[in-house]
C-alpha cells in the first residue's frame, strides 16, 4: 500500500512539474515576509473587498500608480484567502505575479498553465483531464494547445465549489494589448464556473476598459500603513532619533507627506529605495536634536 501511494505521489509530482516549472510561492513568501503586520487591513475591511469575497462570479479591479504597493496588497489578499479557507478543500486559489522582465511567463498559455498547476496540485489523485493531457503530449515531446489548456482548466474549476484567481501587475503581463485581451477574455470565461477574479494594474486606459462594470478600488499607500512601517524601523535610526519621540513624530509626518501614496521600502535591492531627508529648523528642533 505504501509503495502504491509513493508511486502515485511520484506520478503526481511529475505531471504537475510537466505542466509548468513556474512557481509563484517563493515570491509570495518573500512579499509577505517584507510587509508589516496589519498592512492592507483597510482593503480587507473595505465594502468592495467584502462584496467580492462573499459573492460568486465577482471581479475586483485595483488600479494604482507605480510604487503604490499593488504587489504587497496582492500578497496580503492571497495570504488572507489561504488562511480563511485553509480547512476547506472545496475552495481553489491560484495567483500570478506578472513581471515584465520574465518574458517566458507572459504568453497566455503559460499564464493559464500556471493557474491550472496551482489548482491541480491540491487535488489527489491527479484529475483525469490533466492526466490524459500529460499522456497525450509527454511521449511526443509536445505541449498542449491553448484550447486543451482551457478545457482542462474549466474542468478543474468545476471540481471546486468556488475558485479565486488573483493577478498582480497586469500591465506587466502584456506583450501587446491584443495578447492581454485574449488572456483576460479566457480568465473572465472562468467566471461561468463561479470564479472570482482579483487584479491589479497601473491605471492604463486599455486595461481599465477591460474591467468596466467590475468592482473597483484604488490602491494607494494609506497613511496608517506608512506610519506602521516607520514605527517598526525607527529603532534603526541614530540614537538622536530613536530616543527622541517628538523628533520621530516630525520625521514621520514629513515622510508620510513626501511619499504621497507610495510605499516606503528598503528590503529589496532590486526596487527603488526612498531616502527622505527631513530638515528641522533650529528654532523648532526638539531638545536633544543637536546630537
C-alpha positions as CSV (number, residue, x, y, z in Angstrom):
1,X,0.0,0.0,0.0
2,X,2.8,2.4,0.9
3,X,4.6,1.6,-2.4
4,X,1.4,2.3,-4.4
5,X,1.0,5.6,-2.5
6,X,4.6,6.5,-3.2
7,X,4.3,5.8,-6.9
8,X,1.0,7.8,-7.1
9,X,2.7,10.8,-5.4
10,X,5.7,10.5,-7.8
11,X,3.5,10.4,-10.8
12,X,1.5,13.3,-9.4
13,X,4.7,15.4,-9.0
14,X,5.9,14.6,-12.5
15,X,2.7,15.6,-14.1
16,X,2.4,18.8,-12.1
17,X,6.0,19.8,-12.9
18,X,5.4,19.0,-16.5
19,X,2.5,21.5,-16.7
20,X,5.0,24.3,-16.0
21,X,8.1,24.8,-13.9
22,X,7.0,28.3,-12.9
23,X,6.2,28.5,-9.1
24,X,5.0,31.8,-7.6
25,X,5.0,30.5,-4.0
26,X,8.6,31.8,-3.4
27,X,7.6,35.3,-4.5
28,X,4.5,35.1,-2.3
29,X,6.6,34.1,0.8
30,X,9.1,36.9,0.0
31,X,6.4,39.6,-0.3
32,X,4.7,38.5,2.9
33,X,8.0,38.5,4.8
34,X,8.6,42.1,3.8
35,X,5.2,43.6,4.9
36,X,4.5,45.0,8.3
37,X,1.8,43.1,10.3
38,X,-1.5,44.8,9.8
39,X,-0.6,46.4,6.5
40,X,-3.5,46.4,4.0
41,X,-6.2,45.9,6.6
42,X,-8.0,48.9,5.1
43,X,-8.6,46.9,1.9
44,X,-9.6,43.7,3.7
45,X,-12.2,45.7,5.7
46,X,-13.5,47.6,2.7
47,X,-17.0,47.1,1.4
48,X,-15.6,46.5,-2.1
49,X,-13.4,43.6,-0.9
50,X,-16.1,42.1,1.3
51,X,-18.6,42.2,-1.6
52,X,-16.1,40.5,-3.8
53,X,-15.2,37.9,-1.2
54,X,-18.8,36.9,-0.2
55,X,-20.4,36.7,-3.7
56,X,-19.7,34.3,-6.6
57,X,-18.5,35.4,-10.0
58,X,-17.2,38.8,-8.9
59,X,-14.3,40.8,-10.2
60,X,-12.3,43.3,-8.1
61,X,-10.0,45.5,-10.0
62,X,-7.4,47.5,-8.1
63,X,-5.5,50.1,-10.1
64,X,-2.6,52.0,-8.6
65,X,0.3,54.2,-9.6
66,X,3.9,52.7,-9.6
67,X,5.1,52.2,-6.0
68,X,1.6,52.3,-4.5
69,X,2.0,48.8,-3.1
70,X,-0.1,46.8,-5.5
71,X,2.1,43.7,-5.2
72,X,2.2,43.8,-1.4
73,X,-1.6,44.2,-1.3
74,X,-2.0,41.2,-3.7
75,X,0.2,39.1,-1.4
76,X,-1.9,40.2,1.6
77,X,-5.1,39.1,-0.2
78,X,-3.5,35.8,-1.2
79,X,-2.5,35.2,2.4
80,X,-5.9,36.2,3.7
81,X,-7.7,33.8,1.4
82,X,-5.3,30.9,2.2
83,X,-5.8,31.4,5.9
84,X,-9.6,31.8,5.7
85,X,-10.1,28.7,3.6
86,X,-7.2,26.5,4.8
87,X,-9.5,23.8,6.0
88,X,-11.9,23.9,3.1
89,X,-10.7,21.7,0.2
90,X,-13.6,22.8,-1.9
91,X,-12.1,26.3,-2.4
92,X,-9.4,26.7,-5.1
93,X,-6.9,29.6,-5.0
94,X,-4.4,30.4,-7.8
95,X,-2.4,33.6,-8.3
96,X,0.1,35.2,-10.7
97,X,2.8,37.8,-10.2
98,X,3.5,39.3,-13.6
99,X,7.0,40.7,-14.2
100,X,8.0,42.4,-17.5
101,X,11.5,41.0,-17.0
102,X,10.3,37.4,-17.2
103,X,9.2,37.1,-20.8
104,X,8.8,33.3,-20.6
105,X,5.8,33.8,-18.3
106,X,3.9,36.3,-20.4
107,X,2.2,34.1,-23.0
108,X,-1.5,33.4,-22.3
109,X,-0.8,29.6,-22.5
110,X,2.0,29.9,-19.9
111,X,-0.1,32.0,-17.6
112,X,-3.1,29.7,-17.8
113,X,-0.9,26.7,-17.2
114,X,0.3,28.3,-14.0
115,X,-3.3,28.7,-12.9
116,X,-4.0,25.1,-13.8
117,X,-1.0,23.8,-12.0
118,X,-1.9,25.6,-8.7
119,X,-5.5,24.3,-8.8
120,X,-4.4,20.7,-9.6
121,X,-1.6,20.4,-7.0
122,X,-4.0,20.4,-4.2
123,X,-6.1,17.6,-5.7
124,X,-5.4,13.9,-5.2
125,X,-5.4,11.9,-7.3
126,X,-4.5,13.9,-10.3
127,X,-7.7,14.7,-12.2
128,X,-8.2,12.6,-15.3
129,X,-8.5,15.6,-17.6
130,X,-4.9,16.6,-16.6
131,X,-3.5,13.1,-16.6
132,X,-4.8,12.4,-20.1
133,X,-3.3,15.8,-21.2
134,X,0.1,14.6,-19.9
135,X,-0.2,11.2,-21.6
136,X,-1.2,12.7,-24.9
137,X,1.8,15.0,-25.1
138,X,4.6,13.7,-22.9
139,X,5.8,10.8,-25.2
140,X,5.7,13.1,-28.2
141,X,7.6,15.9,-26.5
142,X,4.8,18.3,-27.5
143,X,3.0,20.9,-25.5
144,X,-0.8,21.3,-25.0
145,X,-2.6,23.8,-27.2
146,X,-4.4,26.8,-25.7
147,X,-7.7,25.0,-26.4
148,X,-6.6,21.9,-24.5
149,X,-5.4,24.0,-21.5
150,X,-8.7,25.9,-21.3
151,X,-10.7,22.7,-21.5
152,X,-8.7,21.2,-18.6
153,X,-8.9,24.5,-16.6
154,X,-12.6,24.7,-16.9
155,X,-12.9,21.1,-15.9
156,X,-10.8,21.5,-12.8
157,X,-12.6,24.7,-11.8
158,X,-15.9,22.9,-11.8
159,X,-14.4,20.5,-9.2
160,X,-14.3,23.3,-6.7
161,X,-17.3,25.0,-5.1
162,X,-15.5,28.3,-5.6
163,X,-12.3,29.5,-7.2
164,X,-10.3,32.7,-6.5
165,X,-7.8,33.9,-9.2
166,X,-5.5,36.7,-8.4
167,X,-3.3,38.5,-11.0
168,X,-0.9,41.2,-9.9
169,X,0.6,43.8,-12.3
170,X,-1.5,43.0,-15.4
171,X,0.3,45.9,-17.1
172,X,3.5,43.8,-16.9
173,X,1.9,40.6,-18.4
174,X,1.3,42.1,-21.8
175,X,3.4,41.8,-24.9
176,X,0.6,43.6,-26.8
177,X,-2.9,44.7,-25.9
178,X,-4.3,42.0,-28.2
179,X,-2.5,39.3,-26.2
180,X,-3.6,40.7,-22.9
181,X,-7.1,41.0,-24.1
182,X,-7.1,37.3,-25.2
183,X,-5.8,36.2,-21.8
184,X,-8.3,38.3,-19.9
185,X,-11.1,37.0,-22.1
186,X,-10.3,33.4,-21.1
187,X,-9.9,34.3,-17.4
188,X,-13.3,36.1,-17.5
189,X,-14.8,33.0,-19.1
190,X,-13.9,31.0,-16.0
191,X,-16.5,33.0,-14.1
192,X,-19.1,30.8,-15.6
193,X,-17.9,28.2,-13.1
194,X,-18.2,30.6,-10.1
195,X,-14.7,32.0,-10.2
196,X,-13.9,35.3,-8.5
197,X,-11.1,37.4,-10.1
198,X,-8.8,39.9,-8.3
199,X,-6.4,42.0,-10.5
200,X,-4.1,44.9,-10.1
201,X,-2.5,47.2,-12.7
202,X,-1.2,50.6,-13.3
203,X,-4.2,52.8,-14.5
204,X,-3.6,52.2,-18.2
205,X,-6.7,53.1,-20.2
206,X,-6.8,49.9,-22.3
207,X,-6.6,47.8,-19.2
208,X,-9.1,49.9,-17.2
209,X,-11.6,49.5,-20.1
210,X,-11.4,45.7,-19.7
211,X,-12.8,46.0,-16.2
212,X,-15.7,48.4,-16.8
213,X,-18.6,47.3,-14.7
214,X,-16.5,45.5,-12.2
215,X,-16.0,46.4,-8.5
216,X,-13.1,48.8,-8.4
217,X,-10.9,50.0,-5.5
218,X,-7.8,52.2,-6.0
219,X,-4.6,51.1,-4.3
220,X,-2.7,53.9,-2.6
221,X,-0.4,53.8,0.4
222,X,-2.5,54.7,3.4
223,X,-1.0,56.9,6.0
224,X,-1.6,54.3,8.7
225,X,0.3,51.7,6.7
226,X,3.3,54.0,6.1
227,X,3.2,55.0,9.8
228,X,3.2,51.3,10.8
229,X,6.3,50.8,8.6
230,X,8.1,53.8,10.1
231,X,7.3,52.9,13.7
232,X,8.8,49.4,13.1
233,X,12.0,50.9,11.7
234,X,12.6,54.0,13.9
235,X,14.9,51.9,16.2
236,X,17.3,51.5,13.3
237,X,18.0,55.2,13.1
238,X,20.7,57.0,15.1
239,X,20.2,57.4,18.9
240,X,19.4,61.1,18.5
241,X,16.2,60.0,16.7
242,X,15.4,56.6,18.2
243,X,15.4,58.2,21.7
244,X,13.5,61.3,20.8
245,X,9.8,60.8,20.3
246,X,8.9,64.4,19.3
247,X,11.6,64.2,16.6
248,X,10.3,60.8,15.4
249,X,6.8,62.4,15.0
250,X,8.2,65.2,12.9
251,X,10.1,62.8,10.7
252,X,7.1,60.5,10.3
253,X,4.8,63.4,9.4
254,X,7.3,64.7,6.8
255,X,7.8,61.3,5.2
256,X,4.1,60.5,5.0
257,X,3.6,63.8,3.3
258,X,6.6,63.3,1.0
259,X,5.8,59.7,-0.2
260,X,2.3,60.9,-1.3
261,X,0.6,57.5,-1.7
262,X,3.8,55.4,-2.4
263,X,5.1,52.8,0.0
264,X,8.4,53.1,1.7
265,X,10.6,50.0,1.1
266,X,14.2,49.2,1.8
267,X,14.2,45.4,1.8
268,X,14.5,44.5,-1.9
269,X,17.8,45.7,-3.6
270,X,16.0,45.4,-7.0
271,X,13.5,48.0,-6.1
272,X,13.8,51.7,-5.6
273,X,14.6,52.9,-2.1
274,X,13.1,56.2,-0.8
275,X,15.6,58.3,1.1
276,X,13.8,61.2,2.7
277,X,15.9,63.9,4.4
278,X,13.9,66.0,6.9
279,X,15.3,69.4,7.8
280,X,14.1,70.7,11.1
281,X,14.7,74.5,11.6
282,X,16.8,75.1,14.7
283,X,14.2,77.2,16.4
284,X,11.7,74.3,16.4
285,X,14.0,71.4,16.9
286,X,13.1,69.3,20.0
287,X,15.7,69.2,22.8
288,X,18.4,66.7,22.1
289,X,18.3,67.2,18.3
290,X,21.7,68.9,18.3
291,X,23.2,65.5,18.9
